[in-house]
């Protein structure tokens, strides 16, 4: 069976009775088996996916199928699905079975998507290379000696290697966009609060956002239609009406776009990525868009502010995993204090423990004002600066990552190097704005390259339309 890159293509085959959903599912299961060495899946949902395939095919035959009929999709292993395991790729939650489904899973199933399995990720979504997973690293399909990106590395590789049509990830500081860039697919992060977080295991609650990884903008658009919108289970979700994104991809129009100059001129940026972005800028100009370079002088403050705030929230969110309420429990502890210490020391990996310690420190007495409060003030300045830019421009351009996918183990011994790799993605996360990573082909070593587009709050429609136009989908 050929590789399908869009749901439209699959649904066309289903309508002509040239394809059955059971055959499509079998194809993806064969692909997963062939590519087990990539370690993208923590678990494949053989039984529930097969049952869902039969039900959806019956609906297709009757003409009553939902919007996502024919979409075989994987979900990141921090998204709850009733009666299925969910571990956040951590020993702490090994063998934990979700007692309910997240809102995003309910909405996928309601529109007849088939959830094929849970995808490997950095432990508790903390990492930028998918090397912190308790279940081992995810390998890049282009070169298995290189990382997939993180934390949604399994989601990106599943799409890259054709193990499913699309995947859900979560993006706290770039965890959908950066692995998409490393794997040559489309990573879309909507506005904070556009998609419900109910049933998604929390890392940093004021940053976490469900996003999509796809091979086409049209699939990202239809997933947004299904996933976005008000949810009574999540008070942080916007109640704005959800547009029919997929129906308006041709109505982009000409845009005024700003290139963040410091991100392109930065010495840390790989020369081939820079050249690919400059070529992309020329392509946008040829499509009639106006491009201007603007200064963004807060670049050096992005990563420090992001890590102070997210580790603080992580230390709070992960305090529930104590061996009593949730998670792994040490069986040899002699008293309550040692139970807490041993359970957390054994249940969490090194990177998660590092971030909990950092977060506890910046929230501690005597340091709260110097670090956490200051970082909140910086976040406000960043948001105001971005809002000012959007008074003059429709979109912003920057790289996604400073380098192509690096080799396994190359940066794991230096956390600061790993954290600085987030320098281009955390901007959209701190400001809460939508952003997308779009593929730009490959470098001389055949490694994927990418560009990032950002726009103002809740302007996903224009962002998707511009992306579709740029990639010649419309």
Secondary structure, DSSP 8 states (H G I E B T S, - for coil): ------HHHHHHHHHTTS--HHHHHHHHHHHHHHTGGG--EEEE-HHHHHHHHHHHHHHHHHT---TTTT-EEEEETTB--TTSB--TT-GGGTT-B-SS--HHHHHHHHTT-EEEEEE--SGGG--SSS-S-TT---B-SS-TTBB--SSSHHHHHHHHTTSSSEEEEE-SSSTTHHHHHHHTSEEEE--TTSB--TTB--S-TTT--EEEEESSHHHHHHHHHHHBS--TT-TTS-------GGG-TT-----EEEEEHHHHH-TTS-HHHHHHHHHHHHHHHHTT-EEEEE--TTHHHHHHHHHHHHHHHHHHHGGG-SSSSSS---S--SSHHHHHHHHHHHHS-HHHHHHHHHHHHHHSTTTIIIIIIHHHHHHHHHHHHHHHHHHH-SEEEE-S-SSS--BTTSSTT-HHHHHHTTTTTHHHHHHT--EEEEEEEE-TTS-EEEEEEEESTT-HHHHHHHHHHHTT--
